[in-house]
Amino acid sequence: GPLPLRLPATPQQVLGPYFLANAPLRSRLHPASAVGSSIRISGQVLSEDMKALVGATIHVGLADPKGVYDNQDADGNPLNVPLSQQLYRGRLTTNKKGGYSFTFLRPGNYFDEGAQLWRPAHIHIIVEAAGYKRLVTQLYFQDDPHNTDDIAGDDFFQPELVVQVSPAVAAPGVTQSGVFNFVLK
């Protein structure tokens, strides 16, 4: 008979220096007082043979709207900060349909001193599910001018990691939304 449909695995990306394994369990990844463009991303965690992965853990971390991580010092070095200072990160668990959703403020661009370029806005994601390879990846936005001049190589900007958000243009008081499914090997 016909071969079963298989989904392409989500591309791996570089972890980056600011990951913290013990981020708080929450789906709103910014302080209530923070100002910026609100975005909600939802979707599913799936296997390559399209099984919904229930109870997968998704770690999310991102820079604030000014492009600064909540655990970097003035020189850009990563710090191990307590939960109370972890403002722009969180952990989620997928539901019985493998579904997830989180809301955040669009991260700002920042200058990468090592590469001497501006990084496109991105979200760091790690997805872990029993019996599957740990996915370390990043999500990007379709309208970022720095997408095409990101650091060269497969660890950085890839078109298949772009989240299309709607409405396409941010507006005050409007939460843009996008869908992204993570596929684990």
ChimeraX attribute file (.defattr): number of C-alpha atoms within 10 A of each C-alpha:
attribute: neighborCount
match mode: 1-to-1
recipient: residues
	/A:1	3
	/A:2	4
	/A:3	5
	/A:4	8
	/A:5	9
	/A:6	11
	/A:7	15
	/A:8	13
	/A:9	15
	/A:10	19
	/A:11	18
	/A:12	18
	/A:13	21
	/A:14	12
	/A:15	15
	/A:16	11
	/A:17	12
	/A:18	19
	/A:19	21
	/A:20	20
	/A:21	11
	/A:22	13
	/A:23	21
	/A:24	19
	/A:25	15
	/A:26	15
	/A:27	18
	/A:28	18
	/A:29	22
	/A:30	22
	/A:31	12
	/A:32	8
	/A:33	6
	/A:34	11
	/A:35	13
	/A:36	19
	/A:37	18
	/A:38	19
	/A:39	18
	/A:40	19
	/A:41	18
	/A:42	14
	/A:43	17
	/A:44	22
	/A:45	28
	/A:46	24
	/A:47	19
	/A:48	17
	/A:49	15
	/A:50	14
	/A:51	13
	/A:52	19
	/A:53	24
	/A:54	18
	/A:55	18
	/A:56	23
	/A:57	19
	/A:58	21
	/A:59	23
	/A:60	26
	/A:61	26
	/A:62	28
	/A:63	25
	/A:64	23
	/A:65	21
	/A:66	12
	/A:67	17
	/A:68	18
	/A:69	25
	/A:70	20
	/A:71	21
	/A:72	16
	/A:73	11
	/A:74	7
	/A:75	6
	/A:76	14
	/A:77	11
	/A:78	17
	/A:79	15
	/A:80	13
	/A:81	13
	/A:82	12
	/A:83	13
	/A:84	8
	/A:85	10
	/A:86	21
	/A:87	22
	/A:88	24
	/A:89	29
	/A:90	24
	/A:91	22
	/A:92	21
	/A:93	21
	/A:94	20
	/A:95	16
	/A:96	12
	/A:97	15
	/A:98	19
	/A:99	20
	/A:100	22
	/A:101	18
	/A:102	18
	/A:103	18
	/A:104	25
	/A:105	23
	/A:106	24
	/A:107	23
	/A:108	18
	/A:109	20
	/A:110	17
	/A:111	12
	/A:112	13
	/A:113	9
	/A:114	6
	/A:115	11
	/A:116	9
	/A:117	14
	/A:118	17
	/A:119	23
	/A:120	24
	/A:121	25
	/A:122	25
	/A:123	18
	/A:124	21
	/A:125	22
	/A:126	21
	/A:127	22
	/A:128	19
	/A:129	20
	/A:130	11
	/A:131	8
	/A:132	14
	/A:133	11
	/A:134	14
	/A:135	22
	/A:136	20
	/A:137	23
	/A:138	27
	/A:139	19
	/A:140	21
	/A:141	19
	/A:142	14
	/A:143	15
	/A:144	14
	/A:145	14
	/A:146	15
	/A:147	21
	/A:148	13
	/A:149	12
	/A:150	17
	/A:151	18
	/A:152	10
	/A:153	9
	/A:154	11
	/A:155	15
	/A:156	22
	/A:157	24
	/A:158	18
	/A:159	13
	/A:160	10
	/A:161	22
	/A:162	19
	/A:163	18
	/A:164	17
	/A:165	19
	/A:166	15
	/A:167	12
	/A:168	12
	/A:169	10
	/A:170	16
	/A:171	12
	/A:172	9
	/A:173	9
	/A:174	13
	/A:175	18
	/A:176	21
	/A:177	18
	/A:178	19
	/A:179	15
	/A:180	17
	/A:181	17
	/A:182	24
	/A:183	24
	/A:184	24
	/A:185	15
